Amino acid sequence: MTQISVKFLGSGDAFGSGGRLQTCIYVQSEFAKFLIDCGASSLIAMKQCGVSLLDVETILITHLHGDHFGGIPFFILDSQLISRRTDPLIIAGPPGLEERIRNAMEVMFPGSSKVKQKFEITYRELPEREPAAIGELRVTGMQVVHGSGAPSYALRVEGAGKTIVYTGDTEWTDRLIEIARGADLFIAEAYYYNKKMENHLNYQTLMERRHELQCKQIVLTHMSDDMLGRLDRLELESAADGKEIVLP
């Protein structure tokens, strides 16, 4: 069975807490190479870690906040002008994805959304709870609790005999129990240590509900300074920029 590499190119929050880059997770196996989220700093993260844009076949987006999708305009422009991409690219995520990306491109680089690329871009809006076949992957989005002007998803990605789940940004919802079930890797945001707030998870809540998350491995990401200052107290594994996890 093929190994799957999961590399946190960016593990930070929207505000660069701890000097970390914004959310961008690169997953590669013999059968698929894709990003989960592509925050505004993702192009920098990819180049720092030596990840070629040409290798990325698919970009999966949890929700439409800039620290999770804002790197896509830069990815597209680099692919067109610098990397000289010719292979097709799939960008998949919640409803409203294509419109928000095109609007972002026009705000940052007027006219860029109307340029015909030398490679095909396919936008896939994921219906909630319905597994979608994307290349060799089976991707399921489940709506969580995070205001972003469009549905915000936790994503379940199945492929090469393994399952990776990422919460995206969300406060606690029992839907996380459902989507985490049986996952080989459950990546969870943990914005605060014990402070409860709308739209985000905290470490204490995850620990209290940990027994309900029937998954093999939990890794925390998207942490604020409040969490980063307490890493030595955590029982759960945490991400860092450049950290790689191999699923055998």
Backbone torsions as a table, in degrees:
resi	resn	phi	psi	omega
1	MET	NA	136.8	-176.6
2	THR	-68.4	148.8	174.0
3	GLN	-82.3	151.6	175.8
4	ILE	-120.9	128.3	177.0
5	SER	-101.2	130.0	176.9
6	VAL	-118.9	113.1	-175.3
7	LYS	-118.2	125.2	178.3
8	PHE	-84.1	93.3	177.7
9	LEU	-68.9	-35.8	174.9
10	GLY	-138.9	130.8	-176.2
11	SER	-124.9	12.5	-172.8
12	GLY	-93.4	-177.4	178.2
13	ASP	-98.1	-168.7	-177.3
14	ALA	-68.6	-19.5	-170.1
15	PHE	-108.9	11.7	178.0
16	GLY	65.6	30.0	-179.3
17	SER	-55.0	135.0	-179.4
18	GLY	68.8	13.0	-177.7
19	GLY	73.6	15.3	-177.5
20	ARG	-84.1	149.7	176.9
21	LEU	-79.7	160.2	-174.2
22	GLN	-75.0	166.4	-169.1
23	THR	-54.4	124.1	173.9
24	CYS	-163.6	116.2	-176.9
25	ILE	-120.0	123.3	-177.8
26	TYR	-104.1	122.4	-178.8
27	VAL	-116.7	129.7	179.1
28	GLN	-140.2	143.5	173.9
29	SER	-146.1	-176.7	177.4
30	GLU	-63.0	-23.4	-170.9
31	PHE	-107.2	-18.4	-175.5
32	ALA	-157.8	148.0	174.7
33	LYS	-135.9	120.4	-174.7
34	PHE	-152.0	161.6	173.4
35	LEU	-104.0	142.2	164.7
36	ILE	-107.1	111.8	-173.9
37	ASP	67.4	154.9	-174.8
38	CYS	-150.3	73.6	-178.9
39	GLY	-62.2	170.6	-171.8
40	ALA	-57.3	-28.8	-178.0
41	SER	-93.8	10.6	-170.0
42	SER	-66.2	-34.6	179.4
43	LEU	-62.2	-41.3	176.3
44	ILE	-61.8	-46.8	-178.6
45	ALA	-60.0	-43.3	-178.9
46	MET	-62.7	-42.3	-177.8
47	LYS	-72.8	-34.0	175.9
48	GLN	-63.9	-36.8	-176.7
49	CYS	-93.1	1.8	177.3
50	GLY	71.5	28.5	177.7
51	VAL	-93.0	120.2	-178.9
52	SER	-77.1	132.8	175.4
53	LEU	-60.2	-30.3	-177.4
54	LEU	-67.7	-22.0	179.8
55	ASP	-79.8	-21.8	-175.4
56	VAL	-77.5	118.0	-178.8
57	GLU	-92.7	-30.1	-172.8
58	THR	-143.9	143.1	171.3
59	ILE	-119.1	120.5	177.8
60	LEU	-104.0	131.3	-174.9
61	ILE	-117.6	131.1	178.2
62	THR	-79.5	-44.1	-178.4
63	HIS	-160.6	167.2	-166.8
64	LEU	-100.1	57.6	166.6
65	HIS	-109.1	148.7	-172.0
66	GLY	-57.6	-31.7	179.8
67	ASP	-79.0	4.4	176.9
68	HIS	-124.3	-23.5	177.8
69	PHE	-130.6	-5.7	-171.0
70	GLY	-68.5	-7.9	176.6
71	GLY	-85.4	-8.9	-175.6
72	ILE	-64.5	-43.1	176.6
73	PRO	-56.2	-39.4	178.2
74	PHE	-68.2	-39.0	177.9
75	PHE	-60.7	-46.2	-178.3
76	ILE	-65.2	-44.3	-178.4
77	LEU	-66.6	-42.2	177.4
78	ASP	-63.2	-42.3	-179.7
79	SER	-59.9	-35.4	-178.4
80	GLN	-79.6	-45.4	-167.8
81	LEU	-100.0	-30.3	-173.7
82	ILE	-110.6	-55.1	-176.8
83	SER	-76.8	-19.9	178.5
84	ARG	58.0	50.9	-178.7
85	ARG	-65.4	143.8	172.5
86	THR	-125.8	-22.9	179.6
87	ASP	-73.2	149.3	179.9
88	PRO	-66.1	156.7	179.1
89	LEU	-128.5	133.3	174.5
90	ILE	-107.7	131.2	175.1
91	ILE	-120.8	118.5	-174.6
92	ALA	-127.4	145.1	-179.4
93	GLY	178.1	-159.5	-174.9
94	PRO	-72.3	165.8	175.9
95	PRO	-54.4	142.6	-177.9
96	GLY	92.2	-1.2	-175.0
97	LEU	-57.4	-55.0	-174.6
98	GLU	-62.8	-44.8	-179.3
99	GLU	-61.4	-43.4	-177.7
100	ARG	-66.8	-38.4	178.5
101	ILE	-66.0	-44.1	179.4
102	ARG	-64.0	-40.2	177.5
103	ASN	-63.5	-41.2	179.0
104	ALA	-63.5	-40.3	178.6
105	MET	-62.9	-40.4	-179.4
106	GLU	-69.4	-35.8	177.3
107	VAL	-65.1	-43.5	-173.8
108	MET	-86.6	-37.4	-178.2
109	PHE	-138.2	81.4	-175.2
110	PRO	-50.1	133.0	-179.6
111	GLY	89.9	-13.6	-173.2
112	SER	-69.0	-29.1	-178.2
113	SER	-72.4	-15.2	-178.1
114	LYS	-97.4	-4.7	178.8
115	VAL	-75.7	132.6	177.7
116	LYS	-80.6	119.0	-179.9
117	GLN	-74.4	160.2	176.2
118	LYS	-84.5	5.7	176.9
119	PHE	-135.9	151.6	-178.2
120	GLU	-80.9	132.6	172.7
121	ILE	-111.7	124.9	176.2
122	THR	-112.5	123.7	176.8
123	TYR	-97.0	129.1	179.1
124	ARG	-120.4	115.9	173.4
125	GLU	-87.1	120.8	-175.3
126	LEU	-83.2	123.8	174.0
127	PRO	-72.8	143.1	-177.2
128	GLU	-65.6	135.8	173.5
129	ARG	68.8	0.0	-179.5
130	GLU	-104.9	112.5	179.1
131	PRO	-57.3	134.0	179.7
132	ALA	-115.4	133.7	175.9
133	ALA	-83.6	118.9	178.1
134	ILE	-127.1	100.1	-173.0
135	GLY	59.5	-126.8	179.7
136	GLU	-86.9	2.9	-174.8
137	LEU	-101.2	154.6	171.5
138	ARG	-120.8	112.7	-170.3
139	VAL	-117.5	129.0	178.2
140	THR	-124.4	128.5	174.5
141	GLY	-102.8	137.6	176.6
142	MET	-129.4	126.4	-175.6
143	GLN	-66.9	134.7	179.1
144	VAL	-119.7	-167.3	-170.6
145	VAL	-109.7	91.2	-179.0
146	HIS	-161.2	116.8	-178.1
147	GLY	-74.7	122.0	179.1
148	SER	-142.1	14.6	-179.2
149	GLY	79.2	3.4	178.7
150	ALA	-162.1	168.0	177.5
151	PRO	-57.7	137.2	173.8
152	SER	-104.9	134.3	-173.9
153	TYR	-114.0	148.2	151.8
154	ALA	-90.9	144.9	-176.7
155	LEU	-116.3	136.5	173.1
156	ARG	-114.6	120.4	-175.5
157	VAL	-119.7	120.5	-178.7
158	GLU	-116.8	132.8	178.7
159	GLY	-178.3	152.6	179.6
160	ALA	52.7	33.4	176.5
161	GLY	77.8	8.4	-179.1
162	LYS	-126.6	159.7	178.9
163	THR	-129.6	126.5	176.5
164	ILE	-116.7	132.1	178.2
165	VAL	-122.8	136.0	174.9
166	TYR	-126.6	128.4	-177.8
167	THR	-68.1	-20.8	-164.3
168	GLY	61.9	-153.8	175.6
169	ASP	-97.3	130.0	179.5
170	THR	-169.0	149.6	164.7
171	GLU	-78.7	172.2	-177.8
172	TRP	-61.6	135.8	171.3
173	THR	-144.8	143.4	180.0
174	ASP	-64.6	-11.0	175.7
175	ARG	-64.1	-24.2	177.5
176	LEU	-65.1	-32.2	177.2
177	ILE	-62.3	-44.1	-177.9
178	GLU	-66.0	-46.9	-173.4
179	ILE	-76.3	-23.4	-179.3
180	ALA	-80.6	-18.2	-169.6
181	ARG	-56.7	120.2	176.0
182	GLY	81.6	3.7	-177.3
183	ALA	-69.5	143.1	173.2
184	ASP	-75.2	-34.0	179.1
185	LEU	-139.7	124.3	178.0
186	PHE	-115.3	110.8	179.9
187	ILE	-97.7	121.7	-173.7
188	ALA	-125.1	134.1	170.4
189	GLU	-69.6	148.0	175.6
190	ALA	-145.5	82.9	-169.1
191	TYR	-69.9	-44.3	177.8
192	TYR	-119.0	165.0	178.6
193	TYR	-75.9	-55.9	179.4
194	ASN	-136.7	-3.3	179.0
195	LYS	-74.1	128.6	177.5
196	LYS	-95.3	132.4	179.7
197	MET	-146.7	160.3	177.4
198	GLU	-65.7	145.1	170.3
199	ASN	79.9	-8.4	-175.5
200	HIS	-137.7	153.0	176.6
201	LEU	-89.4	156.3	171.4
202	ASN	-126.4	159.6	-174.4
203	TYR	-62.4	-42.1	-177.5
204	GLN	-60.3	-43.1	178.0
205	THR	-62.9	-42.1	178.4
206	LEU	-61.4	-39.8	179.5
207	MET	-67.6	-39.2	179.6
208	GLU	-65.5	-30.8	-177.2
209	ARG	-105.1	6.7	-174.0
210	ARG	-55.6	-39.9	-177.1
211	HIS	-64.1	-19.4	179.6
212	GLU	-85.8	-16.8	-179.1
213	LEU	-88.1	93.8	-173.8
214	GLN	-83.8	75.2	-178.4
215	CYS	-134.0	164.6	-173.7
216	LYS	-83.7	-35.1	-174.3
217	GLN	-146.4	137.1	178.2
218	ILE	-119.7	132.7	175.8
219	VAL	-129.4	131.6	-178.4
220	LEU	-92.3	144.2	178.2
221	THR	-148.6	-178.0	176.5
222	HIS	55.5	52.1	-174.5
223	MET	-101.2	142.4	176.4
224	SER	-83.7	177.3	176.4
225	ASP	-58.6	-32.2	178.7
226	ASP	-58.6	-40.8	178.3
227	MET	-79.2	-40.8	-176.5
228	LEU	-62.9	-28.1	177.9
229	GLY	-77.4	-3.9	-176.9
230	ARG	-125.1	20.3	-175.6
231	LEU	-58.7	-31.0	-178.8
232	ASP	-73.4	-8.6	179.5
233	ARG	-99.1	-6.3	-171.5
234	LEU	-80.7	139.4	172.9
235	GLU	-86.7	-23.3	-178.9
236	LEU	-94.5	151.6	178.0
237	GLU	-68.6	145.2	180.0
238	SER	-123.8	154.4	178.9
239	ALA	-86.7	163.8	171.6
240	ALA	-151.2	156.7	178.5
241	ASP	-57.5	127.1	179.0
242	GLY	91.4	-9.1	-179.1
243	LYS	-67.2	136.3	179.7
244	GLU	-120.9	136.1	175.5
245	ILE	-120.9	131.7	179.2
246	VAL	-109.0	123.8	176.0
247	LEU	-97.0	110.4	-174.7
248	PRO	-72.2	NA	NA
